[in-house]
Amino acid sequence: MSDTTTPTAAPSIEEFQAEVTAFLDANATRKEAEKKFVWGEGSDKVAMFEERDRDTETEMLAKACEWRAKRFDAGLGWITGPLEFGGRMLTSAHQRAYDALESKYAVPNQSFFTIGLGMVAPTILAHGSDAAKERYLKAMYRGDIVGCQLFSEPGAGSDLASLQTKAERDGDEWVITGQKVWTTGAHFSDLGEIIARTDPEQPKHRGLTGFIVDMHAPGVEVRPLRQMTGGASFNEVFFNEVRVRDDHRLGDVNNGWMVALTTLMNERAAIGAGGGGGGANLLTRIIEMVKAFGLSDDPLVRQRLADLIIHARVAGYNNQRAMDKIRSGQLPGPEMSMAKLAGTQNSLRMGAFVSQVLGAKLVADSGEWGTYAWSQLVLGTPGGRIAGGSDEVMRNIVGERVLGLPKDPGIDTTSPFRELKVGTQKG
Ligand SMILES: Cc1cc2nc3c(=O)[nH]c(=O)nc-3n(C[C@H](O)[C@H](O)[C@H](O)COP(=O)(O)OP(=O)(O)OC[C@H]3O[C@@H](n4cnc5c(N)ncnc54)[C@H](O)[C@@H]3O)c2cc1C
């Protein structure tokens, strides 16, 4: 039997690259050299959220899981993870080397795992019981199960600590009742990380506890929400007396706020990592659009285009700085809020720019390549501005933690203006 607790000597980066290249050559196809973008050729998709029907999604998920299993079985599924759960215990430099090499090959879309591996698994590793770590971590990294984040509720989003879903103790189990909303991927998930209220008598941040919940358990009902872009990537999830064993608790009873913060810190890092500087990749298309529409010499168009390019470049550098900090082992900080805010603001700017260039072609599908397709970006941007912390909340964080402004009063703080408003209502 192989020893899963003693690390063997770590391969050098060069040795590791050779191992990864051999694995990729044997199991995937190398991408053709990136072709220069030509207006009117290839796909004109620029959606912020992927729009796919359920059959396509099921097929894509099966391929994604198959790829993760291959990676995991070859010792490449959890490069930085602990040996006991199938990790390789290598450095983040090895992880970067893997990512750089894999990006040169055509492999199945891995976005199904963004929440499970990016946010839920690190929380289980930090706060889960030994039984939960044993049961779920390897399975998650191998792609045998997929995870989702059950935090937001109809009355609790930015002010997450107001959540009302309750968990009541019953012997060695907890009984969960309530409603979550906006749960990305709940419809294809096997487990969820849920934060529930376990002591309504305590101040709101203190009476919460985190749990791992089986999404196929009796009493869990997932209802899709259709978004204005057409797809249904998000869900309402109802819990009707769902039973969870105490060894599925995350952290101590009533210490769920710390558990939630672990997840949220990883969420910002995951969003930042995927941000790529706020749509810099879309700029090439926009520049070619300006040429195709004969607007290259219009001084106002040129001025606004330059503005887009400058904002995207600055966001790209900031994002790189934030990710380098994380890669060097430091905790994600307010830079992630800056990266998120810059990304969504740049999407907004790009949407406004293409709306002016395209006019009616943005809203009426004439079949013309590269026109109506931009409506997906314009309609998806508001969701991006809310998910993972709204623009306003990001501004509060940047204001307080970067600029040193006084703290946001928050909704629980007594404010002379609030009293004034209440007084006016009474009058
Ligand atoms: C695409 C998408 C995917 C999501 N996926 C998930 C998921 O997988 N799991 C999950 O649990 N949740 C998910 N969410 C929910 C998301 O976390 C919440 O929508 C978000 O936290 C905002 O909460 P809310 O919708 O309740 O809005 P509210 O918090 O009610 O905010 C309403 C408005 O008030 C503003 N506001 C609120 N507080 C302040 C303040 N202190 N200062 C200034 N302005 C303020 C907000 O910016 C916003 O404009 C998702 C949301 C979206 C859009």
The ligand as an SDF file (V2000), in Angstrom:
LIG
                    3D

 53 58  0  0  0  0  0  0  0  0999 V2000
  -24.9470   36.3110  -11.0290 C   0  0  0  0  0  0  0  0  0  0  0  0
  -25.1450   36.0670   -9.5710 C   0  0  0  0  0  0  0  0  0  0  0  0
  -24.6980   34.8820   -8.9930 C   0  0  0  0  0  0  0  0  0  0  0  0
  -24.8650   34.6590   -7.6220 C   0  0  0  0  0  0  0  0  0  0  0  0
  -24.4840   33.4560   -7.0880 N   0  0  0  0  0  0  0  0  0  0  0  0
  -24.6930   33.2280   -5.7640 C   0  0  0  0  0  0  0  0  0  0  0  0
  -24.3560   31.9560   -5.1870 C   0  0  0  0  0  0  0  0  0  0  0  0
  -23.9030   31.0410   -5.8550 O   0  0  0  0  0  0  0  0  0  0  0  0
  -24.6040   31.7800   -3.8720 N   0  0  0  0  0  0  0  0  0  0  0  0
  -25.1140   32.7610   -3.0750 C   0  0  0  0  0  0  0  0  0  0  0  0
  -25.2690   32.5300   -1.8750 O   0  0  0  0  0  0  0  0  0  0  0  0
  -25.4530   33.9710   -3.6010 N   0  0  0  0  0  0  0  0  0  0  0  0
  -25.2570   34.2180   -4.9260 C   0  0  0  0  0  0  0  0  0  0  0  0
  -25.6120   35.4360   -5.4650 N   0  0  0  0  0  0  0  0  0  0  0  0
  -26.2420   36.4380   -4.6150 C   0  0  0  0  0  0  0  0  0  0  0  0
  -25.3360   37.6230   -4.3060 C   0  0  0  0  0  0  0  0  0  0  0  0
  -24.3510   37.2800   -3.3590 O   0  0  0  0  0  0  0  0  0  0  0  0
  -26.2300   38.7640   -3.8020 C   0  0  0  0  0  0  0  0  0  0  0  0
  -27.1100   39.1000   -4.8630 O   0  0  0  0  0  0  0  0  0  0  0  0
  -25.4300   39.9800   -3.4000 C   0  0  0  0  0  0  0  0  0  0  0  0
  -24.7230   39.7140   -2.2160 O   0  0  0  0  0  0  0  0  0  0  0  0
  -26.3360   41.2190   -3.1850 C   0  0  0  0  0  0  0  0  0  0  0  0
  -27.3660   40.9170   -2.3250 O   0  0  0  0  0  0  0  0  0  0  0  0
  -28.8900   41.2600   -2.6980 P   0  0  0  0  0  0  0  0  0  0  0  0
  -29.1680   40.7210   -4.0620 O   0  0  0  0  0  0  0  0  0  0  0  0
  -29.7320   40.7720   -1.5860 O   0  0  0  0  0  0  0  0  0  0  0  0
  -28.9620   42.8440   -2.7940 O   0  0  0  0  0  0  0  0  0  0  0  0
  -29.0100   43.8570   -1.5540 P   0  0  0  0  0  0  0  0  0  0  0  0
  -27.9410   43.4950   -0.5740 O   0  0  0  0  0  0  0  0  0  0  0  0
  -30.3980   43.9420   -1.0460 O   0  0  0  0  0  0  0  0  0  0  0  0
  -28.5950   45.2040   -2.2490 O   0  0  0  0  0  0  0  0  0  0  0  0
  -29.5490   46.0350   -2.9350 C   0  0  0  0  0  0  0  0  0  0  0  0
  -28.8280   47.3230   -3.3410 C   0  0  0  0  0  0  0  0  0  0  0  0
  -28.3820   48.0220   -2.1770 O   0  0  0  0  0  0  0  0  0  0  0  0
  -26.9740   48.2860   -2.2730 C   0  0  0  0  0  0  0  0  0  0  0  0
  -26.3790   48.1630   -0.9380 N   0  0  0  0  0  0  0  0  0  0  0  0
  -26.5590   47.1650   -0.0410 C   0  0  0  0  0  0  0  0  0  0  0  0
  -25.8090   47.3960    1.0710 N   0  0  0  0  0  0  0  0  0  0  0  0
  -25.1450   48.5690    0.8750 C   0  0  0  0  0  0  0  0  0  0  0  0
  -24.2280   49.3400    1.6630 C   0  0  0  0  0  0  0  0  0  0  0  0
  -23.8390   48.9320    2.8710 N   0  0  0  0  0  0  0  0  0  0  0  0
  -23.7410   50.4970    1.1270 N   0  0  0  0  0  0  0  0  0  0  0  0
  -24.1330   50.9080   -0.1180 C   0  0  0  0  0  0  0  0  0  0  0  0
  -25.0220   50.2210   -0.8980 N   0  0  0  0  0  0  0  0  0  0  0  0
  -25.5120   49.0690   -0.4100 C   0  0  0  0  0  0  0  0  0  0  0  0
  -26.4490   47.2120   -3.1860 C   0  0  0  0  0  0  0  0  0  0  0  0
  -25.2420   47.6230   -3.8060 O   0  0  0  0  0  0  0  0  0  0  0  0
  -27.5890   47.0570   -4.1990 C   0  0  0  0  0  0  0  0  0  0  0  0
  -27.4910   48.0670   -5.1710 O   0  0  0  0  0  0  0  0  0  0  0  0
  -25.4670   35.6670   -6.8220 C   0  0  0  0  0  0  0  0  0  0  0  0
  -25.9000   36.8590   -7.4040 C   0  0  0  0  0  0  0  0  0  0  0  0
  -25.7620   37.0660   -8.7570 C   0  0  0  0  0  0  0  0  0  0  0  0
  -26.2690   38.3500   -9.3620 C   0  0  0  0  0  0  0  0  0  0  0  0
  1  2  1  0
  2  3  1  0
  2 52  2  0
  3  4  2  0
  4  5  1  0
  4 50  1  0
  5  6  2  0
  6  7  1  0
  6 13  1  0
  7  8  2  0
  7  9  1  0
  9 10  1  0
 10 11  2  0
 10 12  1  0
 12 13  2  0
 13 14  1  0
 14 15  1  0
 14 50  1  0
 15 16  1  0
 16 17  1  0
 16 18  1  0
 18 19  1  0
 18 20  1  0
 20 21  1  0
 20 22  1  0
 22 23  1  0
 23 24  1  0
 24 25  2  0
 24 26  1  0
 24 27  1  0
 27 28  1  0
 28 29  2  0
 28 30  1  0
 28 31  1  0
 31 32  1  0
 32 33  1  0
 33 34  1  0
 33 48  1  0
 34 35  1  0
 35 36  1  0
 35 46  1  0
 36 37  1  0
 36 45  1  0
 37 38  2  0
 38 39  1  0
 39 40  1  0
 39 45  2  0
 40 41  1  0
 40 42  2  0
 42 43  1  0
 43 44  2  0
 44 45  1  0
 46 47  1  0
 46 48  1  0
 48 49  1  0
 50 51  2  0
 51 52  1  0
 52 53  1  0
M  END
$$$$
